[in-house]
């Protein structure tokens, strides 16, 4: 499948005005994507859990106009956010040939998150995917040709990727693959796809509690971090390792081997941050409390035999992953041992979900 698949047909019966709303979740990568090429294309395959409780809700108000160029405003929690608008303008530039109606309407984009913005919970993933879904819904409403649900989902994922790479993994769930891999039929660099193989019951309704170690802006944006992989001395080895871990996870998901799952997921998290620490310029996004939490998770696991583990995104916050049958015990452990290392004791209980939904 190529980009040409997503070029539009003829539009008919375009409405003068209206509104569309979508809720789209964040996601947490188990095998990480770090390093890209071309226009938002991944250098290695990744696989993620789609989340449920960490989401963005976006309402797109649209009104037909006669003037040329883009016309839009962005509101976060009811307040105008002009700082977000250059990124949306760049997003629209990338979408223009796939959604040529963008210049025909004025837009008011109203968005809100169920979690702190820019704190390592992939707000760009949920935000860009929610906006892409609203725009796709608008296109579908007057598309001259019948649009299948499969095409809708693929194109929404394709468009979301052009705003934020990981956003393409937020359309569906609970396990999503992004990046072409020889062992996974129909996998693609262009959009995310549902994980196609057998998944053991151990991974059903998997839990993820996000420990909010730092609610502030990250020191280094993910965009800058990805760019530093271009000349990274260990980049090729990292891409090879990630793709090898995808193969290992296929067996793990089938067998339900939680020990092997823990080994892969935690090593992936640490490799991601090792790439940041060994790039030029180098940087550290983990905080002292991040390391304290990791060590306490390891200690708890050794003492109890629990299958709890951690992963990290490109930030200081810790995602605590554990099977559903340990929810009560691990929740108690988090409240008694780990919450003290979070900003104001804040954490979010979440679990693997099914993807975005129209509101």
Secondary structure, DSSP 4 states (H G I P E B T S, - for coil): --GGGGS---B-S--SEEEEEEEEEEEEEEEPP--EETTTEESS-EEEEEEEEEEEEEEEEEEE--SSS-EEEEEETTEE-HHHHHHHHHHHHHHTTT-GGGGGEEEEEEEEESS-TTSSS-HHHHHHHHHHHHHHHHHHHHBSS---HHHHHHHHHHHHHHH-GGGGGSSB-SEEEES-BTTBTT--SSSEEE--S---GGGTT-EEEEE-S--S--SS-HHHHHHTTTT-TTHHHHHHHHHHHHHHHHHHHHHT-HHHHHHHHHHHHHHHHHHHHTSSS------HHHHHHHHHHHHHHHHH----EEEE-SSS-EEEEE-GGGHHHHHHHIIIIIGGGSGGG-EEEEEB--B-EE-
